Amino acid sequence: MKRMPFERPTEHYDERIFSIDEQICALLKQRKDVSNKNPGFPPPEYITTWAKTYGLYEDLLNSIFGTLRMEDEFKPRVEPENFIKHIPILQSVEKDEQLYTLTFLRQYENATVIQLNMDWDDKTVDLEEDFHLRHMRHHRALELSLGENYECRTDNGSGSDGHFRQNFIVSPPIPDDPSGLTFVFKEYHDFSKDKPTGLEIEFHLKQG
């Protein structure tokens, strides 16, 4: 899904706070460097104390620190442009009664789109279970890793009972011959990607 371009909400800016805003930016960089880009989240008692000390709202601080944890979500995104061709893969791995299939690579000039299908026997599920809970149990957050040479992000997905399809965008583009690459899909409980479920699906594309 394409990110909407940012629009400045107002033309007003009080130039008297320029140096303060610059210090905020410097402190954000220092915070990232000191924490090695893994700051976590302040305990509730810290939030409460800071809110009282500096006359701020707790929900505002929660929102600020929550946004800072998602820095990677604000990276400039590569959107696939100028479709070239499809490269069929069709490799499957079965785990925990669910079939994972790496179907194809969709090549573009500036990126590759990877499609992963997930299928399971829907007749074995508890029909009395809430549909949303059943959906979340089968469709947790997946992250793709192809090594340090590639930037991978989750794109759109869709599905129904017994089937789900998830796309991933990879840049730079994967070679037309992907032999030797290993695709590792790691599952998390939610999209914050803090708590891995322990499930990893690996596809190794053999040479020749």
N, C-alpha and C positions, 0 to 999 in steps of 0.2 A: 504494500500500500504506500503510495507516494505521500510524503510529508508536505503539508500545506506551507507555503512560504510565509515567513514571519513578516508581519506588518507592525510598524511602530504605532503603539496605541494612542499617542498624543504627541503634538509638536512641542509641548512645554518641557523645558529642562532647566532646573535651577543651577546655574554654573557655579554657585558657591559650594556645592557639594561634589564638584569634580574630583578634588584631591581625595575626598573620603571614598568615593566610588573606586578610584584607582587603587587605594589601599585595600579595599575589599577584594579586588581582583588579585592583588599581590598576595593577600592572605589565603585566597583560594588555592593559588599555585603552591604556596608554602605548605598548606594543609595536605595537598595531594602528594607533594614530595616527601614530607615527614611520614605519612602513612603508607608510602609505597603504593599509592593508588587503591588502597583498601581501608578506608576510614571506618567502615561499619556504621553504627547509628548510636547517638548519645543515649544513655539510660534516661528513663522518664524523669527521675529526680533531678538530673542535670537540666533538662528542658524546663521543668517547673522553676528551678532556681534562677536560671537565666531570664526567663520571662518576667519574674518578679523584680529581679535586679535592674533590668534594662527597660522595663515598661513595655514589654512586647506580649503578643498573644501566643499561647502555647501552640495553637494550631498553625500559626504562621511559621514558627520555628520547626515544627514537625514537617511542614510542607517544604521548607527550605532544605533541611537535611535529607529529606526523602528524595528531593530532586537531585541533590548533589551525589547521591548514591547511584543515580541512573545516568551518569555522565556519558557513558558509551552510547546511550540512546540518542544523543545529540550530535554524534559525529556526522560530518557530511556524508550523505548516502549516494552510492553509485546506483543509478537507475539504468537497467538494461536498455541499450539503444541499438538499432539496426540489426535485426535478426539475420542469422546466417544459416543455421541448420540444426537438426536434431541428431544426437548421437545416442543410439540405444544402449542400455546397460543390462537391465533385466537380471539382477542378482537379488536373491532373497535370503533372509535369515529369520528363523523362527525362535521366539523366546517368550516364555510365560504365556503360551497358548495364543500368541499374537504373531502374525506374519508381517515382516517388514521387507518391502521391496524397493530397491533403488531402480527406478524405471528408465530414466533417460537424462541426458544433459541437453539443455537448450542453449545453443551457442549464440552470443551476440558479440559485437565488436569490442565492447568494453567490459563484459561480464558473462558469467555462466549461471543459468538457472537450473537447479537440481530439484527433481521431484522425488519425494519419498512417500510411498503408499503404506498404510497400516490396515490390516484386515484381521478380523477375528470372527468366531462363530457367535453371532448375536443370539442364537437360540438357547445358548447356555447361560445368558444373563438373567438376573432376577427381574422379571417384568414388573414387579411391585416397586422396584427401586425408582426413586425420582429420576426423571430423564436428565436433568442437569448434573446430578451426581454421577450418573452412569457415563455421561459425556466426559466429565472431568477425569474420571477414573481411566478412561482410555485415551484421552487427548491432553496429557500434561505437556509442559513446555519442553521442547527439544532444542538443543544447540548443536550445530555442526562445527567440527574442527577438521581442517585439512593441513595443519601445520602453520608455521609462522609466516610462510610466503603468501598466504591467502587471507583475505578479510571475508568472514562469513556472517550473514545475518538472516534471520527468519523473515520470510515474506508471507504472503497470504496462504490460507488453507481452508479446506471445506470438507464436508463429509456427511454421513448419515449413519444409522445403526449398522454396525458391522464393518464400516469402512471409513477411513479418513485419509485425506491427501494433504501433504504439507510441502510448500516450496521454500527453497533457500536461494539467496543470491550470493554469488561468490565473485570477488574481484581480486586481482586481474583475472581474465578468463582462463579456465582450465585448458590445457592443450587438447587438440582434437583427438589425440591418442592418450587417454588417461591412464594407460597401463602403468602399474607401479604405485599409483596413488592409494592412500588409505583414507576412507571416509569414516569418521567417528561421530556418531550421534549420541549425545549424552542427555538423559532425561532429568528434569527438575520438577519439583512439586508445583511451582508456579513460575510466572514470567520474570520474577525478580531474580531468579537463578541463584538463590542463596542456599537452597536445600536440595542437593541431588538425591534422587530416589535410589541410586545405586545401579540403575539400568543403563547399560551402554551397548549400542549396536554398532558393529564394525564391519565395513565392507572393504576388502583388499582386492584391488583390480590387478590380476596377475598379468605378467608380461606375455605377450603373444597369445 
